[in-house]
């Protein structure tokens, strides 16, 4: 039996076992939510600001080990006019005390990557039903399985706060995909192509872009993020690219990733940056970075699509996530801001300016909430990711990006490391859904509320 026939037959046979969605969830919650934040560095402060703006949320607890960041957060809270939350600090495990003492409806995690897994699982074990976490879920592949199993065990919801899924052009293209403008999708591309040298080296004293410090003496992300470039070689930040792509081709919801193969270029960019900024005699000029300057990953999918991802953060370049959505009827590429739809574009074999298409197919979520996005980070898309997390809690519904999505996107990192370590060998992609991808249906951005 062909796969599509099998899925159709099995779905019909099991239809009687499916519980109507409306019977699973309670109605809209009217009381304010109690939210705690673990990690109020610069990224956590962005989430804090958005949560403080909401009338349906009380930020009742925050946790961090950095006094400077806590001081900055207190200033944000004071300016908001909201009540000062309980502050937990003093040691690396103050977050555990927070989870023990506070009764929280949701937790937002914005800490260094290596802390995400224990904090997610710790929140679930403490009875928190909704956990929103910054990229990524964990470091190793086992970390990802541990988070999935914990979410299943405690009947919790884990949402990766991947904001690019809500970027306005990305969502307009999603609208076009769902209306069939590109025909059947065949090939997709994306990535994290962003010069982050001034993030990876920042001493908090010199002007941004001129510090070459990282580690304990550095400022903000440079204290921890750069060390991953010293010791690891793989696609360290895949979710900005793969998140939108996964929604375009319904990964985990009728489709899935099958296998992955990664290649890494030589490593030159970070060393050259240090030498240019501070000279060959500065101590960090002796550091040898393992991360290749450009990491390229190819993925094949159950429904026959191919995906190309690139991680490129250590060389001088303008920002671009490199999206390409290509189907039997047309193509979108964000690098040249072009769209071509066969038989509908102005001229054959010539790009249309994408903006007219994006305006025409502006996603209903952006049409409804665009005014509310004003002042939100990253061009407004940060509003949507927090909005979706909060609204899911209020309605007692699954988050639109769930633990299986989060695990599949985030697992690209350890899998790419494995592939490169094995000499660019193709490695199998795990199915975190346990076969349920064949029966799950798309949910992302189909509710015009969130």
LUMMARGU-635004 format. One record per residue (C-alpha): x, y, z. Coordinates in steps of 0.2 Angstrom, whole numbers, padded with zeros to 4 digits, always signed. Each point is the difference from the previous one (the first is absolute). Last residue first. Layout:
<pts>
XYZ;...
</pts>
This chain:
<pts>
-0013+0169+0091;-0018+0006-0003;-0001-0004-0018;+0002-0018+0003;+0008-0009-0014;+0017+0008+0004;+0008-0017+0004;-0013-0014+0002;+0005-0013-0014;-0007-0018+0003;+0007-0014+0009;-0003-0018-0007;+0016-0004-0009;+0010+0010+0012;-0006-0012+0014;+0014-0013-0004;+0009+0002+0017;-0002+0019-0001;+0019+0003+0003;+0004-0009-0016;+0019+0000-0001;+0010+0006-0015;+0012-0013-0007;+0018+0005-0004;+0008+0004-0016;+0019-0001+0002;+0010+0017-0002;+0016-0008+0007;-0008-0008+0016;+0004+0016+0010;-0010+0010-0013;-0015-0011+0001;+0000+0000+0019;+0001+0019+0002;-0014+0001-0013;-0010-0012+0011;+0004+0010+0016;-0006+0016-0008;-0015-0006-0011;-0008-0006+0017;-0006+0017+0002;-0013+0000-0014;-0006-0018+0004;-0001+0003+0019;-0009+0017-0002;-0013-0008-0012;-0003-0015+0012;-0001+0012+0015;-0013+0011-0008;-0001+0015-0011;-0018+0005+0000;-0001-0002+0019;-0012-0014+0006;-0016+0008+0007;-0005+0005+0018;-0008+0015-0008;+0009+0013+0011;+0016-0011-0001;-0001+0000-0019;-0003+0019+0000;+0016+0003+0010;+0011-0010-0012;-0008+0007-0016;+0002+0018+0006;+0018-0003+0005;+0004-0007-0017;-0010+0014-0008;+0007+0015+0008;+0018-0006-0004;-0005+0001-0018;-0002+0019+0001;+0015+0005-0010;+0013-0009+0010;-0006+0006+0017;-0017+0007+0004;-0002+0019-0001;-0016-0001-0011;-0006-0018-0001;-0017+0004+0007;-0004+0011-0015;+0004-0015-0011;-0012-0012+0009;-0014-0003-0012;+0008+0002-0017;+0015-0009+0007;-0010-0015+0006;-0010+0000-0017;+0017-0003-0010;+0004+0013-0013;-0004-0008-0017;-0002+0016-0010;+0014+0009+0010;+0012-0014-0003;-0004-0001-0018;+0003+0018-0003;+0016-0001+0011;+0008-0014-0010;+0006+0011-0014;-0004-0011-0015;+0014-0011-0007;+0002-0003-0018;-0002-0017-0010;-0016+0005-0007;-0006+0018+0003;-0013+0007+0012;-0001-0015+0011;-0016-0010-0001;+0003-0014-0013;+0014-0007+0010;+0002+0008+0017;+0016+0009+0003;+0004+0009+0016;+0015+0011+0005;+0008+0008+0015;+0017-0004-0007;+0006-0009+0015;-0018-0004+0005;-0003-0013-0013;-0018-0005-0005;-0003-0013-0014;-0014-0006-0012;-0012-0012-0007;+0008-0017+0003;+0008+0006+0017;+0014+0010+0007;+0001+0008+0017;+0017+0009+0002;+0005+0008+0017;+0018+0007+0002;-0002+0006+0018;+0009+0016-0005;+0010+0012+0009;+0015+0009-0009;+0016-0009+0000;+0017+0000+0009;+0004-0018+0006;-0003-0009+0016;-0019-0003-0001;-0004-0011-0015;-0011-0015+0004;-0008-0007-0016;-0015-0011-0003;-0005-0009-0016;-0016-0010+0000;-0007-0013-0012;-0018-0005-0002;-0005-0018-0003;-0015-0002+0011;+0011-0009+0013;+0012+0014+0001;+0019+0002-0005;+0012+0011+0009;+0015+0009-0005;+0012+0010+0011;+0013+0013-0004;+0011+0007+0014;+0010+0016-0005;+0013+0007+0012;+0004-0017+0006;-0001-0002+0019;+0016-0007+0009;+0007+0017+0005;+0019+0001+0004;+0004+0012+0014;+0017+0009-0002;-0008+0016-0005;-0010+0000+0016;+0016+0005+0009;+0003+0016-0010;+0017-0001-0009;-0007-0001-0017;-0009+0016+0000;-0015+0007+0009;-0014+0003-0013;+0008-0007-0016;+0008-0015+0010;-0016-0004+0009;-0011+0001-0016;+0013-0012-0009;-0002-0013+0013;-0019+0001+0000;-0001-0001-0019;+0013-0014-0004;-0008-0017+0003;+0000-0012-0015;-0017-0004-0008;-0012-0013+0008;-0011-0013-0009;-0016-0007+0006;-0011-0015-0004;-0018-0003+0006;-0013-0014-0001;-0018-0003+0001;-0009+0017+0005;-0018-0002+0001;-0017+0002-0009;-0018-0001+0004;+0000+0011+0015;+0018-0002+0008;+0006+0011-0015;-0014+0009-0009;+0010+0006-0015;-0002+0018+0002;+0000-0001+0019;+0016-0010+0000;+0008+0014-0011;-0005+0013+0013;+0009-0009+0014;+0015-0006-0010;+0008+0017-0003;-0001+0009+0016;+0001-0018+0009;+0017-0005-0006;+0012+0009+0012;+0015-0010+0004;+0002-0009-0017;+0015-0010+0004;+0017+0001+0007;+0002+0002+0019;+0014+0004+0012;+0005+0018-0004;-0016+0005-0008;-0010-0006+0015;+0012+0011+0011;-0007+0015-0010;-0017-0001+0008;+0005+0000+0018;+0006+0017+0006;-0002+0007-0018;-0018-0001+0003;-0001+0015+0012;+0017+0008+0004;+0017-0008+0001;+0012-0004+0015;-0007-0018+0003;+0002-0005-0019;+0002+0012-0014;+0011+0015-0004;+0004+0007-0017;-0009+0017+0002;-0001+0012-0015;-0018-0005-0007;-0009+0008+0014;+0009+0014+0008;+0013-0005+0013;-0006-0003+0018;-0012-0015-0001;+0014-0011-0005;-0008-0006-0016;+0006-0014-0012;-0014-0012-0005;-0012+0014-0003;+0011+0011-0010;+0005-0015-0011;-0018-0004-0003;-0001+0003-0019;-0017-0008-0005;-0004-0015-0011;-0011-0011+0010;-0008-0012-0012;-0013-0003-0013;-0003-0010-0016;-0015-0010-0007;-0002-0012-0014;-0015-0009-0008;-0016+0009+0006;-0016-0005-0010;-0007+0016-0008;+0008+0016+0005;-0017+0010+0001;-0009-0015+0008;-0010+0010+0013;+0010-0008+0014;+0016+0005-0008;-0006+0018-0002;-0005+0001+0018;+0017-0007+0005;+0008+0013-0011;-0009+0014+0009;+0006-0008+0016;+0018+0001-0005;-0002+0018-0006;-0007+0005+0017;+0012-0009+0011;-0010-0012+0011;+0010-0016-0002;+0015+0011+0002;-0005+0001+0019;+0005-0017+0005;-0006+0000+0018;+0002-0019+0002;-0016-0006+0008;-0001-0014+0013;-0017-0005+0005;-0002-0012+0015;-0009-0017+0003;+0013-0004+0013;+0006-0016-0008;-0002+0006-0018;+0009+0017+0004;+0014-0010+0009;+0002-0013-0015;+0002+0015-0012;+0013+0008+0011;+0010-0016+0002;-0001-0003-0018;+0008+0017-0004;+0013-0002+0013;+0005-0017-0007;+0004+0009-0017;+0012+0010+0010;+0000+0019+0004;-0018+0004+0004;-0016+0008-0004;+0007+0014-0010;-0005+0015-0003;-0010+0009+0013;-0012-0009+0011;-0019+0001+0004;-0006-0012+0013;-0018-0003+0003;-0007-0013+0013;+0011+0005+0015;-0002-0014+0012;+0018+0001+0008;+0005-0015-0011;-0005+0010-0015;+0011+0015+0005;+0015-0011+0005;-0002-0009-0018;+0001+0017-0008;+0014+0007+0011;+0010-0016-0001;-0001+0001-0020;+0003+0018-0002;+0015+0002+0011;+0013-0004-0013;-0007+0013-0012;+0003+0015+0011;-0016+0007+0008;-0016+0007-0007;-0014-0012+0008;-0018+0006+0001;-0010-0009+0013;-0019-0002+0000;-0015-0001+0012;+0011+0002+0015;-0002-0004+0018;+0016+0006+0008;+0011-0007+0014;+0007-0016-0008;+0002+0007-0017;+0009+0015+0006;+0011-0011+0011;+0005-0010-0015;+0004+0016-0009;+0012+0005+0013;+0011-0014-0006;+0015+0010-0007;+0001+0010+0016;-0005+0016+0008;-0016+0004-0009;-0019-0001+0001;-0010+0016-0002;-0018+0001+0005;-0009+0011-0012;-0002+0019+0002;-0018+0006-0003;-0003+0008-0017;+0003+0018-0004;+0009-0004-0016;+0014+0011+0004;+0003-0009+0017;+0000-0017-0010;+0013+0006-0013;+0011+0007+0014;-0001-0016+0010;+0006-0009-0016;+0015+0011-0002;+0005-0003+0018;-0003-0019-0002;+0012+0001-0016;+0013+0008+0010;-0002-0012+0015;+0003-0015-0011;-0006-0016+0007;-0017+0001-0007;-0018-0004+0006;-0017+0009-0002;-0016-0003+0009;-0018+0006+0000;-0001+0007-0018;-0019+0003+0000;-0009-0003-0017;-0017+0004-0007;+0003+0019-0001;+0015-0003-0011;+0014+0013-0002;+0010-0008+0014;+0001-0016-0010;+0008+0009-0015;+0013+0009+0011;+0004-0016+0009;+0003-0009-0017;+0012+0014-0006;+0008-0001+0017;+0003-0019-0002;+0010+0004-0016;+0011+0013+0008;+0002-0011+0016;-0015-0004+0010;+0003-0019+0002;-0014-0010+0008;-0016+0009-0002;-0016-0004+0010;-0018+0003-0006;-0016+0001+0010;-0015+0001-0011;-0014+0012+0003;-0017-0007+0002;-0012-0001-0015;+0005-0017-0007;-0008-0004-0016;-0009-0017+0000;+0007-0017+0006;+0008-0011-0012;-0003-0018-0006;-0018+0001-0005;+0002+0013-0013;+0014-0010-0008;-0012-0014-0004;+0007-0017+0006;+0007-0011-0014;-0004-0019+0002;-0014+0000-0012;+0012+0007-0013;+0012-0015+0002;-0005-0009-0016;-0002+0015-0010;+0018+0006+0005;+0007-0018-0004;-0008+0000-0017;+0006+0018-0005;+0018-0004+0007;+0001-0016-0009;-0006+0008-0016;+0013+0013+0001;+0014-0012+0004;-0004-0012-0015;-0007-0017+0005;
</pts>
